[in-house]
Amino acid sequence: MKESAAVAAARKEVSALHAELTRYNLVVWTGGNVSARIPGEDLFVIKPSGVDYDDLTPESMILCHLDGTVVEGSEGSHRSPSSDTAAHAYVYRHMPEVGGVVHTHSDYAVAWAAARQPIPCVITAMADEFGGDIPVGPFAIIGDDSIGRGIVETLTGHRSRAVLMAGHGPFTIGKDARDAVKAAVMCEDVARTVYLARELGPLERLPQDAIDALFNRYQNVYGQPAQGESA
């Protein structure tokens, strides 16, 4: 079947973004996955199941409908998609603003998830990126949309783009796949820092007004203006 230019672009981006997971030591072996919604289409692209990261290519990415089923006849459709596909699909169906979903097995974030403890917002980097604590989602078995339901229930109305699924690990969402990967990188970074800080003594959460101000500045002022905007 002939695929759209948007699907081809998503295949290329998702394949390349998996290299960021290994670059930042967020996964081991074949664990973890990145997916991206196809703009304007009821489709998304996700990593195949159990394939070495070095062997991932745009052509090996799996094109799926939003119900989680593979698009028959599409490139790579002979492969099985990630075991987390149903979870990603559920998120896309119920959070239309989400354009990318990432799951990793990063050490410190998984440790917080194993302890079933939210990461408290005690540093400015957390206020900037997540707008507060990183919450814990319910324990759910891999294979159906249970994890997706937990992600949506936990993150709906929450500023955090990361959730620690109890006994499992972090899932992150973003406006696109790259944004979700950034959230995964930052989630592990703050998970490690706050864990180490806790070893030194009791933690003190930042004041809520400071968190709000930091989040607003980072989301709306930080960085370079878009082309055409005044400085």
C-alpha positions in Angstrom: 0.0 0.0 0.0 1.1 3.5 -0.7 1.8 5.5 2.5 1.4 9.3 2.9 4.4 11.6 3.3 3.3 12.1 6.9 3.7 8.4 7.6 7.1 8.3 6.0 8.2 11.3 8.1 6.9 9.7 11.3 8.7 6.4 10.5 12.0 8.3 10.0 11.6 10.3 13.2 10.5 7.5 15.4 13.3 5.3 14.2 15.9 8.0 14.9 14.5 8.9 18.3 15.0 5.4 19.6 18.8 6.2 19.4 18.2 8.9 22.0 16.9 6.2 24.5 20.2 4.3 24.2 22.3 7.5 24.1 20.9 8.6 27.5 20.9 5.0 29.0 17.2 4.9 29.4 16.8 1.3 28.2 18.6 -2.0 28.1 18.5 -4.7 25.5 15.2 -4.3 23.5 13.1 -2.8 26.2 11.3 0.5 25.9 9.5 2.2 22.9 8.7 5.4 21.2 5.6 6.1 19.2 4.2 9.1 17.2 0.7 10.1 16.1 0.4 10.8 12.4 -1.0 14.3 12.0 -4.3 14.4 10.3 -4.7 10.6 10.2 -6.1 8.1 12.7 -2.8 6.3 12.8 0.4 6.1 14.8 3.9 4.5 14.3 5.6 2.5 17.0 8.6 0.3 17.4 8.4 -3.5 16.6 8.6 -5.9 19.5 11.9 -7.5 20.5 14.1 -6.0 17.8 17.6 -4.8 18.7 18.0 -1.0 18.7 20.9 -1.3 16.2 18.6 -3.0 13.8 15.8 -0.4 13.9 15.0 1.3 10.6 12.2 3.6 9.3 10.9 0.6 7.3 10.8 -1.7 10.4 8.5 0.7 12.3 4.9 -0.5 12.7 2.0 1.5 11.4 -1.1 1.1 13.6 -4.7 2.2 13.7 -5.8 4.1 16.8 -7.5 0.9 18.1 -4.0 -0.7 18.2 -4.3 -3.0 15.3 -1.6 -3.1 12.6 -2.4 -1.6 9.2 -2.5 -4.6 6.9 -0.3 -4.4 3.9 1.8 -1.5 5.3 5.6 -1.7 5.4 6.7 -3.8 8.3 3.2 -5.2 8.9 4.6 -8.7 9.0 6.3 -7.9 12.4 4.6 -7.8 15.8 4.3 -4.3 17.3 5.6 -3.4 20.7 3.9 -5.1 23.6 2.9 -1.6 24.8 1.0 -0.8 21.6 -2.5 -1.1 23.2 -1.4 1.4 26.0 -0.1 3.9 23.4 -3.3 3.5 21.4 -5.4 4.2 24.4 -3.5 7.3 25.2 -3.9 8.6 21.6 -7.7 7.9 21.6 -8.3 9.6 24.9 -5.8 12.5 24.9 -6.1 14.1 21.4 -3.5 16.7 22.3 -0.8 14.0 22.7 1.4 13.5 19.6 4.0 11.2 21.1 4.3 8.5 23.8 7.5 7.0 25.3 8.2 4.2 27.7 11.6 3.5 29.2 13.2 1.3 31.8 15.5 4.0 33.2 17.1 3.0 36.5 16.1 5.8 38.9 12.6 6.4 37.6 12.0 2.7 37.8 13.2 2.7 41.3 10.7 5.4 42.3 8.0 3.3 40.4 9.0 0.2 42.3 8.7 2.0 45.6 5.4 3.4 44.4 6.4 6.9 45.4 5.9 10.1 43.4 9.0 12.2 42.8 8.4 15.4 44.8 9.1 18.8 43.2 12.1 19.9 45.2 14.2 21.4 42.4 13.6 24.1 39.8 14.2 21.7 36.9 11.2 19.7 38.0 9.0 22.8 38.3 10.2 23.9 34.8 9.7 20.7 33.0 6.8 19.0 34.9 5.1 21.8 36.8 5.1 19.9 40.0 5.5 16.3 41.3 5.8 13.4 38.9 2.9 11.1 40.0 2.6 7.4 40.4 0.0 5.5 38.3 -1.7 2.2 39.2 -0.1 -1.2 38.7 -1.3 -2.8 35.5 -0.4 -5.9 33.5 1.3 -5.5 30.1 -0.6 -6.7 27.0 -4.0 -4.9 26.9 -5.0 -1.2 27.4 -4.8 -1.3 31.2 -1.6 0.6 31.3 -3.0 3.2 28.9 -6.1 3.6 31.1 -3.8 4.2 34.1 -1.7 6.8 32.2 -4.8 8.7 31.1 -6.4 8.6 34.5 -3.3 9.8 36.2 -2.2 12.5 33.8 -5.6 14.0 32.8 -5.7 17.5 34.4 -2.1 17.1 35.6 0.8 19.3 34.3 3.3 16.5 34.4 4.2 14.8 31.1 5.6 11.8 33.0 3.9 9.1 35.1 5.6 6.4 37.1 3.5 3.3 36.6 3.6 1.3 39.8 5.9 -1.7 39.8 6.8 -1.0 36.1 8.4 2.3 35.1 8.0 5.7 33.5 5.7 6.6 30.5 5.9 10.1 29.1 3.7 12.1 26.7 4.4 15.1 24.5 3.1 17.3 21.8 5.1 15.2 19.4 7.4 12.2 19.7 10.5 14.3 20.3 8.8 16.2 23.1 7.9 12.9 24.7 11.5 11.7 24.4 12.7 14.9 26.0 10.3 14.3 28.9 11.7 10.8 29.3 15.3 12.1 29.5 14.3 14.8 32.0 12.3 12.4 34.1 15.3 10.2 34.6 17.5 13.2 35.3 15.3 14.5 38.1 14.6 11.0 39.4 18.3 10.5 39.9 18.9 14.0 41.4 16.0 13.8 43.9 16.9 10.2 44.9 20.5 11.4 45.7 19.2 14.5 47.6 17.0 12.3 49.7 20.0 10.3 50.8 21.4 13.5 52.3 18.4 14.2 54.5 14.7 15.2 54.5 13.4 16.9 51.3 11.5 20.2 51.2 9.0 20.7 48.4 9.3 24.1 46.6 6.5 26.5 47.4 3.5 26.1 45.0 3.7 29.8 43.9 7.3 29.3 43.0 6.5 26.1 41.1 3.8 27.9 39.2 6.0 30.9 38.3 8.9 28.6 37.2 6.6 26.5 35.1 5.0 29.5 33.4 8.5 31.1 32.6 9.9 27.9 31.2 6.9 27.0 29.1 6.2 30.5 27.8 9.4 32.6 27.9 12.4 30.3 27.9 14.2 29.6 24.7 14.2 31.3 21.3 11.1 32.9 19.8 9.6 31.2 16.8 10.5 32.7 13.4 8.6 35.8 12.7 8.0 36.6 16.4 9.7 39.6 18.0 12.4 38.9 20.6 
